[in-house]
């Protein structure tokens, strides 16, 4: 069993073809990444223990000031409960917000000997779209994320648990989900990170069992 574990306990740099999975959640003023405001962003990098299992690191997050001319749909604010004009939010402008998130991500990428980060999100195209739009607006030159590749936990949890809604998928994975905390970038990123790690670790367990089965069939 120890030999099997060692064969699967690859370094993070080898597990995802040199990519470091980083869970990202954004809260926004609507669905149009080019026109609607980015209001919150949170990122959770994942680590790997000695047995090859993934676990989430603490979240890095910030509130974001709407860019000049940004559209904010009141219906979106009703869902998120965000007051963009509240001075107590401590919001950063988009450039500073991206610097804050990207610096932490670059450190995690380097610590894991990875080449760059890959965004993980629940309906990941939405989060990646808003992230890339902000990068373009401020002409950011040091984006650590792959520009178009991503891992979508809505798809993964549909495969693993038959659930695509985040709250239901998290519950199916054996975790709690507080609907009162939902639509906070930090909370949703943390729950999504737990979900992603559980699915990947579940797959690894199945790989170990399969190797054990094949090993038992081989001649001594």
N, C-alpha and C positions, 0 to 999 in steps of 0.2 A: 504493500500500500504506500509506503514511504517513497518508493521508486516512482510509482504512478503519480503521486502528488508532485514530486520534483519535476517530472516531465511536463506537467501542466502549469506549474507555478512560474510562468515566464515573467520577466520584468515588464513593467507597464509599457516601456518603449517597444516591446515585441508583441504586446497583446493586441494592439489596434493599429498595426502597420506604422508605428512611429507617431501616432496621434494620441493626445491626451484628452479624454472625454471631460468636458466642462459643461455642467448643466446651467442653462441660462433661462431666466424668466423675465419678461418685460411687462410693464403695465403702461397702457397708452391711452391716447385721447380718441381712439377709433381704430379702424381696420386698415386704413390706407397708410402704408409705411412712408410714402413720399410726402403726404400732406398732413397727417395727424401727428400730434405731439408724442414724443417719448417722455414718460413721466417717472418711471422707476425702472431700475435694472438690478438684477442680482445674479451672481455667478457662484457655483459650487464645483470646485475641482474634486476629482476622486483620487484616492490612493489605493495601493495594493498591498495586502499583508504578505507574510512569508509563505502562506499557503496558496497564494494566487487569487484570493478573494478581494473584491472591491469594497471600499467603504468611502463615505463622503467626508470631505473636510468642511470646516465652518464656512458659511456663506460670506461673500464680499458683496456689498450693495451700496447703492446711493439713490437718492431722489434726484430728478433731473428737471432743470428749467425748460419749459417749452421753447423751441427755437422760434426766432422771429417770423411771424406770419403763420405759425402752426395752427391747425384746426383742432378744436377740442369739442367732441360731441358730448353734450350734457348727459346723454344716456350712458356713455362709457363711465363717466364720473359717478353715476348712481350705482354702478356695479362695483367699482373699485373703492369708492368712498374717499377718493383723493380730492383735496382742495389745492389746486395748483398755485393759488395766490397766497397760501398760508406761509408767512415768513418763518414759522417754526419748523418747516419741512427741512430746512438746511440744504436746499437743492443746489446742485452744481450745474453750470452750463454744460452743454453736450460734450465739448472738448475735454473739460476737466473730468466729467463723469466717465468718459471712455478711458482717459488716462488712468483713473483710479482703478477701474475694472481690469484694464489690459495689463497694468503693472503686476497685479497679483497673479493674473493668468500666466504671464511670461515667467514669473518666478516658479510657478508650479510646473510649467513645461520644462524648464531647465533642470529642476530638481529630479524630474523623472526621466531625464535624458531623451525627451521626445523632440520631434521636429517642430510641431505646432499643435494647437488645440483644435478639437472638433466640437462644434456646438451640439449639445444634447438638449432637447426640449420636448414638451408635450404639445404636439402640432408644431414641430420645430421650424417649419418654413416661416411661420408667423414671426417668431422671435428672431430668426436669422435675417428676415427681411427688414425688420426695424433696426437691428444692429448694423446691417450693411448700409442702410439709408443714412443713419447718423454718421457712419464713417465717411460716406461720400460728402455729406454736408460740411463737415469740418476738415475735409481733405486729410484724414489721419493716415499716416504712413507706416504705423507700427501695429497693425491689427494682427494679433497672434492667431486668430481663428481662420480656418479654411474658408474661402469665400463662398463655396456652394455646397460642399459636403456637410451632412449633419446626420445625427441619429434621432429618430422620432420615437418617443416612448408611447405615443398613442398607437402606433403600429406594433411595437414590441409587446405592449400589454394586451393588445387585441389577440396577438398570437399566443402569448403565454397564459392569459387568464380569461380571454373572451370579453374583455372590457376595454373600452376606448376613452371613456370619460375619466378624467384624472382622479376624482374623488372615489369612484367605484373601483378603479384599477388599484389605487393605493390600499383600499380596504381588502380587495381580493388578494393582494400581496401580503396581508397580515399586519398592516400598519393602521394607525388611527388617522382620521382626517377630520379636522374641525372646520366646518363650513363657515364659521364666523371669522376664521383667519384667512380664508381663501381670497384670492385676488390681491394678495400682498405678494410682491415680487419675491421677497425672502422666503415666505412660507411655501409658496408654490414651488420655488426652486428646490427647497429642502425636501419637500415631499417627493418631487420628481426625481431627485437624486437617490433617495431611498428606494424608489421604485426601480430605477435603472440598475442600481447595484444588485437588488434582489433578483432581477431577471437574469443578469449576466452571471451571477453566482449560481443561480439555479441551473443554468446551462452547463456551467463547469461541473457541477455535481453529477449531471447526467453523463458528461464526458468521462468522468472518473469511473462511474458504474459500467459504462460501455467498455472501457479499457480493461476493467476487472473481468468482465464477461469474456472478452476476446482472449485475455491472458489465461483464463481458466481452461480454454479450449485448446491451447497450444500444448504440444508434447513437452514433457519436462527436459 
